[in-house]
C-alpha cells in the first residue's frame, strides 16, 4: 500500500477542531479516496475513524520578476482530509518520536 498520508496539518484552527470536535487534518495524495485515508489513519495511529471529509485546494498562480522579465508559475494543488475520530480515540503525533531517536 502506498503512503497516502503526506503530513499532518497543525494550525491554530485545526488545533481548535482537535479540542472541540476530535477532528484531525492531514495533507494527502491527490488521488487518495476517503476509504484509503480512513484505512491509512487507522493503521498508522491505531484509532477508530468515524468520518472523513476531503478538500481540494487549487495552487495559486504566481509571477516572479527577474532580470530577463517576468516568469510565471503555479504552486502545486493540495488535497486535505479532515478525519473525525471516535470519542475515546486520540492521536499523539509525538508518541513515537523518542523511540525512533533511541534506535539511531
C-alpha positions as CSV (number, residue, x, y, z in Angstrom):
1,X,0.0,0.0,0.0
2,X,1.4,3.4,-0.9
3,X,1.8,6.1,1.6
4,X,-1.5,8.1,1.5
5,X,-0.7,10.5,4.3
6,X,1.9,13.1,3.4
7,X,1.9,15.2,6.6
8,X,-0.4,16.4,9.4
9,X,-1.7,20.0,9.3
10,X,-1.0,21.8,12.6
11,X,-2.6,25.2,12.6
12,X,-4.5,27.1,15.3
13,X,-7.7,26.4,13.5
14,X,-7.0,22.6,13.3
15,X,-5.9,22.5,17.0
16,X,-9.2,24.1,18.0
17,X,-11.0,21.4,16.0
18,X,-9.0,18.7,17.8
19,X,-10.1,20.0,21.2
20,X,-13.7,20.7,20.4
21,X,-14.7,18.0,17.8
22,X,-11.9,15.4,17.9
23,X,-11.1,16.2,14.3
24,X,-7.6,16.0,12.8
25,X,-6.3,17.3,9.4
26,X,-3.8,15.7,7.0
27,X,-2.3,16.6,3.7
28,X,-2.9,13.5,1.5
29,X,-2.2,12.3,-2.0
30,X,-4.3,13.9,-4.7
31,X,-5.7,10.6,-5.9
32,X,-6.5,9.2,-2.4
33,X,-10.1,8.2,-1.7
34,X,-11.9,8.5,1.6
35,X,-11.6,4.8,2.2
36,X,-7.8,4.9,1.6
37,X,-7.5,7.8,4.0
38,X,-9.6,6.0,6.7
39,X,-7.5,2.8,6.4
40,X,-4.2,4.7,6.5
41,X,-5.1,6.7,9.6
42,X,-6.5,3.6,11.4
43,X,-3.3,1.5,10.6
44,X,-0.8,4.2,11.3
45,X,-2.2,5.6,14.6
46,X,-4.3,2.7,15.9
47,X,-7.5,4.7,16.2
48,X,-11.2,4.3,15.2
49,X,-12.2,6.8,12.4
50,X,-15.9,7.8,12.3
51,X,-15.9,10.0,9.2
52,X,-13.6,11.6,6.6
53,X,-14.1,14.9,4.7
54,X,-11.8,15.9,1.9
55,X,-11.0,19.2,0.3
56,X,-9.1,20.0,-2.9
57,X,-7.2,23.3,-2.8
58,X,-6.0,24.7,-6.1
59,X,-2.5,26.2,-6.2
60,X,-2.0,29.9,-6.6
61,X,-0.7,31.4,-9.9
62,X,2.5,33.3,-9.2
63,X,4.6,35.8,-11.1
64,X,8.3,36.4,-10.3
65,X,10.2,39.4,-11.6
66,X,13.7,38.6,-12.9
67,X,16.3,40.4,-14.9
68,X,15.1,38.7,-18.1
69,X,11.5,39.6,-17.5
70,X,8.5,38.1,-15.7
71,X,8.4,34.3,-15.1
72,X,5.0,32.8,-14.5
73,X,4.4,29.7,-12.4
74,X,2.0,28.0,-10.1
75,X,2.1,26.4,-6.7
76,X,1.0,22.8,-6.5
77,X,-2.5,21.6,-5.9
78,X,-3.1,20.2,-2.4
79,X,-5.7,17.7,-1.1
80,X,-6.6,17.9,2.6
81,X,-8.5,15.4,4.7
82,X,-10.4,16.2,7.9
83,X,-10.7,13.0,9.9
84,X,-13.2,12.7,12.8
85,X,-12.3,10.1,15.4
86,X,-14.4,8.2,17.9
87,X,-14.8,9.8,21.3
88,X,-12.3,7.5,23.1
89,X,-9.7,7.8,20.3
90,X,-6.9,10.3,20.2
91,X,-3.8,10.9,18.0
92,X,-0.5,11.7,19.6
93,X,1.9,12.9,16.9
94,X,4.9,12.8,19.2
95,X,4.5,9.4,20.8
96,X,6.9,7.5,18.6
97,X,9.4,10.4,18.2
98,X,11.5,9.5,21.2
99,X,11.6,5.8,20.2
100,X,12.9,6.5,16.7
101,X,15.7,8.7,18.1
102,X,16.9,6.0,20.5
103,X,17.2,3.4,17.7
104,X,19.7,5.6,15.8
